[in-house]
Amino acid sequence: MSVVRRFRPENRLAKLMAAPGGVSIADALQQASVELESVRESCMSALDEKLNALTTLNATTVTRERDEQMYLLSNEIFGESGAFGLEELSAVAHSLCTMLDANADCLPTRPAIIRVHIEAMRALRHPDMAGDKAARAAVLAGLRGLTARHAQPIDDLDDEPST
């Protein structure tokens, strides 16, 4: 008969968590929240500047470079707004990223679609002034539908037509 041996490697993280001292999870989250609030105003100003830059870029000629710049700005807005609990603003920025990533520059309405996203982000930048939650949810649903209808995945644009 064979003997079963079990080997349990030392779990250093569990050992450190059990050790006295350090910071509890609740305290660490509280400290992070305080630190985040200390930079909130400067980050909100940066969001406003990025929205202004998106507006300026949207007025220029549609090029791949312009779309890349707009995508990067929208992606930054997506991340920063999410960090400050502006989930709806983050969702609109994600929708714009999806639209830009789809490379749908063949659409004549594309600048208008981007403008609608930018204006929605401006409104949702101040959710307390942007109406009730149901209205904001309806705007998000409308933008998602708009993006789904008008965004053509890049893979589809590269396919050769079948003959």
C-alpha positions, 0 to 999 in steps of 0.5 A: 500500500502506498502512503499519500503525502501532502505538501503544503507550501508556506503561504507568505501572504496569509502569514503576513495577514495574520501578523500583528500591525499593518493596515486593515482593509477598511482603513486602507480603503478609507485612506485611498478614498481620502487621497482620491478626494484630494485630487478630485478637483484637478482631475475634473478640470483635466476631464473638462480639458479632454472634453474640449480637446475632443470637441476640437478634434471632432471639427477636423478632417476625419483621419486615422490619426485623429481617430487615434487621438480621440480614442486615447482621450476618450479612453482616459475619460473612461478610466478617470471618470470611473475612478471618481464614481461617474459610471454613466460618464464612463459608459458614454466614454466607452461607447465612444471608444467602441465607435472610434475603434470600429473605424466607421469613417465611411459614415457621413453622420460619424462626426454627428455621432461623435458630437452626440457622445461628447455632449452626453459626456459634458452633461454627465460630467455633472450627474446632479444637474443631468436629470433623473437616473431614468433619463440618464439610463435612457440616454446611455441606452440610446447611445449604445444603440446608436453605436451598435447600429453605426459601428462596423467592426474593423475585420468587416472592413478588410474583407474582400467582397465575394464574387 
